[in-house]
């Protein structure tokens, strides 16, 4: 099947998700221009990966999420963690607003699941303060952060690096993603960290010179 075929299938699935969300939120169905604008920000590769995950049962359709949006749960994620939303509620425009970072996160989960499904690893979705994590023998090996845009990913990495030499755990991290990720790295001491965005992938080995310090070194995460 060609990527074009998969994007057509994704288009149909996406429209069903929009219909479900609009019905729950009492919104009118959006005009055709809405879909054109949405798909312009969702590249073909992203759409194809999501469609693959959807067809293979790696992204389970749960109907309605806790927010009322059409929702999903990644395969392997326990039901006790609830479900995840494809959309955010845009009350001003009265339209479902695609949760783009969540779409990228779901696609990256699918990639990792396919890579490690036959190996002795545990893959998690929303792992404490990190978006995705990979464990082996209860040891955190790799953690992943998601951003929609390339400049956001670069900024996140640079901000996290600033905390590598010293971090105050008493600082309030609400709304401060870099601080949250830095605290996570100190707490769980993963071996590798990477950030994914549309058009960007930044991979690092992590070393821990001290108990509350870390260093990110540019690397390629090995096929471990």
Secondary structure, DSSP 8 states (H G I E B T S, - for coil): --HHHHHHHHHHHHHHHHHHHHHHHT-----HHHHHHHHHTS-HHHHHHHHHHHHTTSEEEEEE-TTSSEEEEETTS-GGG--EESEEEETTTTEEEE-HHHHHHHHHHHHHHHHHTTSS-EEEEEETTEEEEEEETTEEEEEEEE-SSHHHHHHHHHHHHHTSS---TTS--TT-HHHHHHHHHHHH--SEEEEEETTEEEEEEEE-SSTT--EEEE------
